[in-house]
Amino acid sequence: MIQVLPIPAFNDNYIWLIKSGPQAAILVDPGDGQSALAFLKQHNFTLNAILLTHYHLDHGGGVAYLQQHLDHPIAVYGPKWQPTPVGKKAPQKRCPDTFIEVGDGDSIVINQLTFNINAVPGHTLEHINYVLQDEVTHVFCGDSLFSGGCGRVFEGTMGQMYHSVSAYGNFPDDTQLYPAHEYTLSNLAFAHQVEPDNQHITDAIKQVAKLRQQGIPTLPVTVAHEKRINPFMRCEQASVLQAVQVHFAEVTPSPEMVFSQLRKWKDES
């Protein structure tokens, strides 16, 4: 059985460590190299590879530090970097000096673990996720999906982000999702605004608040859970459609437009 461990970083990031052997590890989005290295040394892990979902510094900024402080070469995988479009206000992204480019439909094998790669643009143009099949499916989402929410649309279009988020609903219900940020409680507060009568959201708020009081991560989560509580995955539900139309006082003709209006509502809240 695959074991995945969270390494807290910065204020609300998670670097995901995938055990690929008794003391072998793969890191996903190590934005903080010092935190990642301290965890590796504390638990006597050998780092075999790094997987990057996109190149914002809080995801890839620790790569150089790890390369400098480890005494063996580390394979770094990531999507082909694309410059931020002119006029787009987005966090700085920096491409590592050396990495192996991967993209939609590719597969890579690391220590007998096979990762399938999907393009999920919107937050950034080149954003990808990594899918690992075990007894259940594990998906490393980066900033394309959060529990109860999704990433801001910095570079892509709302249409791209809608299709990227919707694609997560096609995975089996027991799929484990590993977003890169601990945004769950604030996302659920917004979800409750959208669907105040959704008992699943009310229950989730209580559960998540208890976990955070104890310092326990709220992640990973299942696809089934997100279908119940994440408004960005519920754009076809009448309750979400009605909430958006009431909030903006205008007719919203399609799920894609519902998503776009939801994202605007969340950005302004």
C-alpha positions in Angstrom: 0.0 0.0 0.0 1.3 3.4 -1.0 2.0 5.7 2.0 1.9 9.5 1.6 3.0 11.9 4.3 2.4 15.7 4.5 5.3 18.0 5.2 4.0 21.4 6.4 5.7 24.4 4.8 5.3 28.2 5.0 1.9 29.2 6.5 -0.4 26.8 4.7 1.5 24.7 2.1 1.9 20.9 2.1 4.8 19.2 0.4 3.6 15.6 -0.2 6.2 12.8 0.4 5.4 9.6 -1.3 7.2 6.5 0.1 8.6 4.7 -2.9 10.6 2.1 -0.9 11.4 1.4 2.8 13.5 4.6 3.1 13.0 6.0 -0.4 10.9 9.1 -1.1 9.5 11.2 -3.9 8.5 14.8 -3.1 5.6 16.7 -4.7 6.0 20.5 -4.9 8.8 21.2 -2.5 8.5 25.0 -2.3 10.4 25.1 1.0 13.7 23.2 0.6 14.7 23.6 4.2 11.5 22.0 5.6 11.7 19.2 3.1 15.3 18.4 3.8 14.8 18.5 7.6 12.0 16.0 7.3 14.0 13.7 5.0 16.9 13.7 7.4 14.7 13.3 10.5 13.1 10.1 9.0 16.2 8.9 7.2 14.7 9.1 3.7 16.6 9.1 0.5 15.1 11.5 -2.0 14.8 9.8 -5.5 12.7 12.4 -7.4 10.8 15.6 -7.3 7.4 16.1 -9.1 6.3 19.7 -9.9 2.7 20.6 -10.7 3.6 24.2 -11.7 6.3 26.7 -11.1 5.0 29.2 -8.6 7.8 29.7 -6.0 5.8 28.2 -3.1 5.8 24.9 -5.1 9.2 24.8 -6.9 11.3 27.3 -5.0 13.0 24.6 -2.8 14.3 22.5 -5.7 17.7 24.3 -6.0 18.2 24.1 -2.2 17.6 20.3 -2.2 19.9 19.8 -5.2 22.7 21.8 -3.4 22.4 20.0 -0.1 22.0 16.4 -1.1 25.0 14.3 -2.3 23.3 12.5 -5.1 21.5 13.6 -8.3 17.7 14.0 -8.1 15.4 13.7 -11.1 13.0 16.6 -11.3 9.9 16.3 -13.4 7.7 19.2 -14.4 5.6 20.7 -17.2 7.1 22.8 -20.0 7.2 26.3 -18.7 5.1 29.0 -20.3 5.6 32.7 -19.7 2.7 34.5 -18.0 0.6 36.2 -20.6 1.0 40.0 -20.9 -1.4 41.8 -18.6 -2.0 38.9 -16.3 -1.3 39.6 -12.6 0.2 36.4 -11.3 2.7 35.2 -8.7 6.3 34.8 -10.0 7.1 31.4 -11.4 10.6 30.2 -12.0 11.7 27.2 -14.0 14.4 25.0 -12.4 17.7 24.9 -14.2 17.4 21.2 -15.1 14.3 19.1 -15.2 12.5 16.5 -17.3 9.5 17.9 -19.2 6.3 16.0 -18.9 2.8 16.8 -20.2 -0.7 15.6 -20.7 -1.0 11.9 -21.4 2.6 11.1 -20.4 3.6 8.4 -17.9 6.7 8.2 -15.8 8.0 5.3 -13.7 10.0 6.0 -10.5 11.0 3.0 -8.3 8.4 0.9 -9.9 5.6 3.4 -9.2 3.8 4.7 -12.3 2.5 8.2 -12.5 0.1 9.3 -15.2 0.0 13.0 -16.0 -3.0 15.2 -16.9 -3.0 18.8 -18.0 -5.2 20.9 -15.6 -4.6 24.5 -16.9 -6.3 27.6 -15.4 -4.4 28.5 -12.3 -1.4 28.6 -14.6 -1.2 27.7 -18.2 1.1 24.7 -17.7 -0.4 23.2 -14.5 -0.5 19.4 -14.4 -1.4 16.8 -11.9 0.1 13.4 -11.1 -2.0 10.2 -10.8 -0.7 7.2 -8.9 -2.7 4.0 -9.0 -2.7 1.7 -5.9 -5.5 0.0 -4.1 -7.2 3.3 -4.7 -6.2 6.2 -7.0 -4.0 9.0 -5.6 -4.0 12.4 -7.3 -1.6 15.2 -6.5 -3.5 18.3 -7.5 -1.1 21.2 -6.8 -3.3 24.3 -6.9 -5.8 23.1 -9.4 -8.2 21.9 -6.7 -8.5 22.4 -3.0 -10.9 20.8 -0.5 -14.0 22.9 -0.8 -12.5 25.1 -3.5 -10.1 25.6 -6.3 -7.2 27.8 -7.3 -7.5 31.3 -8.5 -7.4 31.7 -12.3 -4.1 33.6 -12.7 -3.1 32.8 -16.3 -5.6 30.6 -18.0 -9.3 31.2 -18.7 -12.3 30.5 -16.6 -13.3 27.9 -19.2 -10.0 26.1 -18.8 -10.3 26.1 -15.0 -13.9 24.8 -15.1 -12.9 21.9 -17.3 -9.9 21.1 -15.1 -11.9 21.1 -11.9 -14.8 19.2 -13.5 -12.3 16.5 -14.6 -11.7 15.5 -11.0 -15.3 14.4 -10.8 -14.5 11.7 -13.3 -12.2 9.8 -11.0 -13.6 7.0 -8.8 -15.4 8.3 -5.7 -12.8 6.7 -3.4 -9.9 8.5 -5.1 -7.6 10.3 -2.7 -7.0 14.0 -3.6 -3.8 15.7 -2.3 -4.1 19.5 -2.8 -1.1 21.6 -1.9 -2.7 24.1 0.6 -4.5 23.9 3.9 -7.4 26.2 2.8 -10.2 23.9 3.8 -11.8 25.8 6.6 -11.9 29.1 4.7 -13.2 27.4 1.6 -16.0 25.7 3.6 -17.0 29.1 5.0 -17.6 30.3 1.4 -19.3 27.0 0.4 -21.7 27.6 3.3 -22.5 31.0 1.9 -23.4 29.4 -1.4 -25.3 26.5 0.0 -26.4 27.3 3.6 -28.8 24.3 3.7 -26.2 21.7 2.6 -25.9 19.5 5.7 -22.7 17.9 4.3 -21.0 21.3 4.4 -22.2 22.1 7.9 -20.9 18.7 9.1 -17.6 19.2 7.3 -17.1 22.6 8.9 -17.4 21.0 12.4 -15.1 18.2 11.5 -12.5 20.4 9.9 -12.5 22.9 12.7 -11.8 20.1 15.2 -8.9 18.7 13.1 -7.3 22.1 12.8 -7.6 22.8 16.6 -5.6 19.6 17.0 -3.1 20.6 14.4 -4.1 17.7 12.1 -4.2 18.2 8.3 -7.6 18.1 6.7 -6.1 16.4 3.6 -6.2 14.2 1.7 -9.9 14.1 0.8 -12.0 11.8 -1.5 -13.7 12.7 -4.7 -17.0 11.6 -3.2 -16.5 14.1 -0.4 -15.7 17.0 -2.7 -18.8 16.2 -4.8 -20.9 16.8 -1.7 -19.2 20.0 -0.4 -17.2 21.7 -3.0 -19.3 24.4 -4.9 -16.9 24.4 -7.8 -17.6 20.8 -8.4 -21.4 21.3 -8.0 -22.0 23.9 -10.7 -24.8 21.7 -12.2 -26.7 21.6 -8.9 -29.9 23.7 -8.7 -28.9 25.1 -5.3 -25.6 26.4 -6.6 -27.1 27.9 -9.7 -29.8 29.6 -7.7 -27.3 31.1 -5.2 -25.2 32.5 -8.0 -28.2 34.0 -9.8 -29.4 35.6 -6.6 -26.0 36.9 -5.7 -25.4 38.6 -9.1 -29.0 39.3 -9.8 -28.7 37.9 -13.3 -29.5 34.8 -15.3 -26.6 32.3 -15.4 -27.1 30.1 -18.5 -24.6 27.3 -18.1 -22.5 25.4 -15.6 -19.4 27.0 -17.0 -20.8 30.4 -16.4 -21.9 29.4 -12.9 -18.3 28.4 -12.2 -17.0 31.7 -13.5 -19.4 33.6 -11.4 -18.6 31.5 -8.3 -14.9 32.2 -8.8 -15.5 35.9 -9.1 -17.7 35.8 -5.9 -15.0 33.9 -4.0 -12.3 36.3 -5.3 -14.2 39.3 -4.0 -15.3 37.8 -0.7 
